[in-house]
Amino acid sequence: MTNAPLHSVANHPLPGPASTRPRREAALAEFSAIGWPTPQRERWRYTDLHGLVGGDFDLAPSAPQRAELELAAPLLATTPAANRECRLVFVDGHRIPELSATTIENLEIADLETGWRGFEASYADRIATKDHPLAALNTAFTQQGLWLRVPARTAVAAPLHLVFISSPRAALAPQPRIVIETGEGASLTVVQYYIDSHPGSGWINSVTQVQQAAHSKLDLYRIQRHSPEQAHTSLLAAEVGADAELTVGYMDLGGRLVRNDVDVKLAERGARTELFGLFLAGAGQHIDDHVLVDHAAPETRSDENFRGIIGRRGRGIFNGKVIVRPNAQRIDARQSSDNLLLAEHAEIDTKPEFEIYADDVKCSHGSTVGELDADQLFYLRTRGMGEAEARELLTAAFAATVLERVRDLETHEYLVGLVAAELTRIAEQPK
Amino acid sequence: MLTIENLHARVGEREILKGLNLHLPQGEVHAIMGPNGSGKSTLAQVLAGREDYVVTAGRVSFGGQDLLALAPEERARAGIFLAFQYPIEIPGVNNAYLLKAALNAQRQARGETAVDAFEFMKLIKKKMELVNAPKDFLNRSVNQGFSGGEKKRNEILQMLLLEPRLAVLDETDSGLDVDALKVVAHGVNSLRSPDRSMLLVTHYERLLELIVPDRVHVLAGGRIIRSGGPELARELDARGYDWIATEATA
C-alpha cells in the first residue's frame, strides 16, 4: 500500500480479498460523503483532527517483517500479557500467530475477512456513521480484524489480552476492528493494550463492537500508553442484552491526540453497565472521552465514573450523555466526572447531557474540577512527609479510586505501577 | 522545650492570637482551656505550621530552634506532632501506608534506617492494642468512613508510633463517649515521659481528670489570661470562664 495525504483518502487503495470490496467501497463512499469530523460539529467541538488529515498515512499497512516482530517481544514481557497462551498480538494491525495463543478454551477466535458476509450483515451496518464517521473509514480499511465469540453458558477462565503494537515504520494508520460476542450466560474478561515499540508519530483508529446475549458478563479494559507523538481514535459500540452486565475501564496514559467514543446501548430489561476511566494529560497531550449510555429498556442501570489528571499545557475533555427512552421506566443512571488540575495552564472541559423521556427514573450526575486538597496536603506534611511526596501521594490516590474498579488483580497492579510512573513523568515536566 | 513569646497570628483579616506567651518545659503536660473562639485551635495549627494562619509578630522556639522558620514537615521531623481536632479523610491512601511513610520520613530525617514492612507490622500491632484499634484499621483509607471515635484513636495511634518530643492534642476529647475517652487517655498517658512534653487543648475538664496536667492555662481573646495547677481546671468546670475574663479586664 502507499502513503497519501488523508484529505485525498478516497484515492487510497482498499485492502482485503475481492469479496470484501463492495462493502469497503460503500463505506469509503459514505465516509467521503460525510467528510472528516471538524470542530464545526458539536460532537467534535474540542477535538480538531486537522493536523492528522494533513499528514501522509498508510491506512492499510503491509504485514510487519521479522525486524518489527523482534521489537514486539520484549515489550510484551513488561505487561500482564507476558504469557503467550492468554494473548493475541497485533503489530501494525496484523495478527501475529507466532506471538499469539493458538486456541483458548471456550473461546472461538476468527477473523472478519473469513466471516465477512456475517460481519457485513450484523456489524458493519450497525454503527451510525453520521455520528461516527471514522468507523466508516475503519470498515473500508480494516484488515483481517478479529471476531471473538464465547458460546452460551461457558466462561473463559483467564483474562484475554489483546495487544496492539505500533512498530517503528513511519506514518502507519492501522484500522483494527474487533467484534466480541458473549452468548447467553457466558462470561469473558478482555484487556486491550495499545503500545508502541518506539516513539512514533502514527495514528491508530480502532473500532470494537460488543454484542451481549442475556445474562452474559463482559469486563473490557483498555490500556492506552502510546508514545508522546501518537494519535489514537477509538470507538466502542456495545449492545447489552437482558440482565447482562458490561464493565468498561478506559485508561489513557499516553498519546498526543486521543479521542475515545464509547456508546453503550442497554437494549433489554435489566441490562447493566459500569463505565469508568482515567486519563493523564501532560504537556501537549489532548485527551477527549465521549461517552453515551442509551437506556432503551426498563430497569436498566448505568454507573459512570471518569477521572482526569491534567498537567501544565495538558488538555482533557469529558462528555457524558445519557438517553432514557420513553419506555425505559425504573432505570437508574449515575454519572460522575472528577478532574484534578496539577498546574496552571491545564485545561478541562466536562459536560453532562441528559435526555430523559421516561418519568419513573433515577438519574444523578456530578462533576468537579479542582486542585489538590489543601487540608489533605497539610495533614500529610504534619506527619513528616515532604511537600512533593505528599502531592505525588494524593495525586496517585485520586487515580487509585478509579483503578480500584479494575477487578482483575494482575491488571490492577500493573496499572497502579504504570500510573505512578506516568504521574512522575508529568510532575517532572518543565514548569 | 517550647517557648512562645508575644505571638500574634491572623486568619484572613482577623487577628486571633494577640500577644500569647507560654513556656512548656521538657517532660511536662500543660492544658490550654478557654471558651469557643478564644484561639485554642489557631494556636495548635500555628505550632504545626498551617500556612493560612499568618504569624504577624512574636517568636516560638522549640528545643532552641526557631520553629516559625520551619516547614510543617520539618517541624514533624523535629519531633512535633499535632493530633487534629477534625482528622482529615484521605480516600485512596491506605492507613498503613501513611503510618509507615510518616515513620520512615521521620526516622530518615534523624539519620536512622527505614523500617521494612515486617518490622513495621511488629511495631504497629502493639500500638494498635493500646488504643483498641480494630484489625481492619490498617487496610482502610486514611480516616475515610471512620467514626468520630475511630478518627481520634487513629490520631493517637499515629502519635504512639511516631513518639514525638512535643505532642499537641487539639480537642482530642471532643465527640468521644466515656469509654473512648478512657482509651484515648490511656494511650496518651502511656507516652508521658521525662523527655516528652504535651500540650492538651481542650474545652472540658473531664479529659484532665484522666490525663492530669502539670499546669493549666486559660486562653481568652487571643492571650493567656491565667495560669495555675490542675485545680484551676476544676474551678473552671464549676464556674465557667466569665469570672476570669472579668477579673482579667478589671
Contacts between the chains, C-beta under 8 A, distances in Angstrom:
chain1	res1	chain2	res2	distance
A	374	B	52	7.8
A	375	B	88	5.1
A	376	B	88	5.5
A	376	B	90	5.2
A	378	B	48	7.9
A	378	B	50	5.9
A	378	B	51	7.5
A	378	B	72	6.4
A	378	B	88	7.9
A	379	B	84	6.9
A	379	B	87	7.6
A	379	B	88	4.0
A	379	B	90	7.1
A	380	B	90	7.6
A	380	B	98	7.3
A	381	B	49	7.4
A	381	B	71	7.1
A	381	B	72	3.9
A	381	B	73	4.5
A	381	B	76	7.1
A	382	B	48	4.9
A	382	B	49	7.2
A	382	B	72	5.2
A	382	B	73	7.7
A	382	B	75	7.5
A	382	B	76	5.6
A	382	B	81	7.7
A	382	B	82	5.3
A	383	B	76	5.9
A	383	B	98	6.7
A	383	B	101	7.7
A	383	B	102	3.8
A	383	B	105	7.4
A	383	B	158	6.8
A	383	B	162	7.5
A	384	B	73	5.5
A	384	B	76	3.8
A	384	B	77	5.2
A	384	B	102	5.1
A	384	B	105	3.9
A	384	B	106	4.4
A	384	B	109	7.0
A	384	B	162	7.5
A	385	B	73	6.0
A	385	B	101	6.0
A	385	B	102	6.5
A	385	B	105	5.4
A	386	B	73	5.4
A	386	B	105	7.2
A	387	B	71	7.3
A	387	B	73	6.9
A	389	B	101	7.7
A	389	B	105	7.7
A	390	B	73	7.9
A	393	B	93	6.1
A	393	B	101	7.5
A	394	B	90	7.2
A	394	B	93	7.3
A	396	B	92	7.4
A	397	B	90	6.4
A	397	B	91	6.6
A	397	B	92	3.1
A	397	B	93	4.6
A	397	B	141	7.9
A	398	B	92	6.5
A	399	B	92	7.7
A	400	B	92	3.9
A	400	B	93	7.9
A	401	B	91	5.8
A	401	B	92	4.8
A	404	B	92	7.9
